[in-house]
Amino acid sequence: MNIYEYGFTDDFIPEGRSGTHARVISVHKGRFGVVSKYGEGFARLKSREYYFEGWDFPTVGDFVLMDYVENGDSRITATLPRRTFFSRRDPDVGRGEQVIAANFDYVFIMQSLKDNFNPKRMERYLTAVRQSGAEPVILLTKADLTDDYLPYILETSRVAEGVATHIVSAKTGYGMEYLTPYFQKGKTLVFLGSSGVGKSSLVNALAGEQIMDVSGIRESDSRGRHTTTHRELVLLSCGAMVIDTPGMRELGMWDVTEGLGQAFSDIEQYAAMCRFRDCRHENEPGCAVRAAIESGELDESRLESYRKLKTEAKYSDDKESYRRQKEQWAKSISVHSRKMKKAGKIKK
């Protein structure tokens, strides 16, 4: 088997280290599915390298070095530098970063044209994709369910300006031909969207075979039932690869400083012109953001989304610190209120 078919290039080869190059194609508890020149197999971490030398723990999509073992689990000795990656707050420990997918080229942000369309969620996903370093693509699925696309296109262009957007239907084949250029040999793609958006049906239609299980849709809320139970990378017959991971369904914000700046470039463009560097864009004099909102050049809902994601990122980064700050703020308000009452400035 040729590892280069799985997206490997010589740029990944580290200086001064030897071993068999492999790509992680699935992640299980304490065990990794890998593919190398020897074919598919399993591997475990070599404890010393990872627990004492501080290598990043591998995830699906990572390229690694390993000591190959023919009749057993090979030993992963190093995680090679990542070009792109998704991370979130580790759900197991409550704090710290967990990388859940790596080395992908495109991320399809999927929303359906039925009950799933949600601009706020789109902004959230777009922020995470921009932070990952990959190229975002918006897919508005289930085009067979409506004849009026214009409202969806206008709303998408408002929150994802400059991002390629495609309207498709896996059921009828509408618009599917425009996705072919993304599915090139050696390219890796991630599909990001909530349940019921039609991800499995779309991947199966593009692959021309049953790659992913298609789950039923609940009539009550048009949401699907999750079928993926572990992270995996699938090689399609066209030579492109798809990463599927249940961790993408609850993509909590981690360090998204750069992603926010790119996803909300309209906000930051005006923020750079504010009189004060620490402007909160509320009632400060010389606030260019407020001026843009009042003139209609900027939508206030964009500022609300920007604030919310920035706050969530801070909360995810240090939950306890955020709670202490919030409690301290509430306490200071209470103390100030009691002082005002005591001074007779507030009626009881």
Secondary structure as UniProt FT lines:
FT   HELIX           3..6
FT   HELIX           10..12
FT   TURN            15..16
FT   STRAND          20..28
FT   TURN            29..30
FT   STRAND          31..36
FT   TURN            37..38
FT   STRAND          39..45
FT   HELIX           48..52
FT   TURN            60..61
FT   STRAND          63..67
FT   TURN            70..71
FT   STRAND          74..79
FT   STRAND          85..89
FT   TURN            91..93
FT   STRAND          97..102
FT   STRAND          106..112
FT   HELIX           119..132
FT   STRAND          135..141
FT   HELIX           143..145
FT   HELIX           150..159
FT   TURN            161..162
FT   STRAND          165..167
FT   TURN            170..172
FT   TURN            174..175
FT   HELIX           176..182
FT   TURN            185..186
FT   STRAND          188..192
FT   TURN            195..196
FT   HELIX           199..207
FT   TURN            219..221
FT   STRAND          231..235
FT   TURN            237..238
FT   STRAND          241..244
FT   HELIX           246..250
FT   HELIX           257..263
FT   HELIX           265..271
FT   TURN            272..273
FT   TURN            277..278
FT   TURN            285..286
FT   HELIX           288..295
FT   HELIX           300..317
FT   HELIX           319..342
FT   TURN            343..344
//
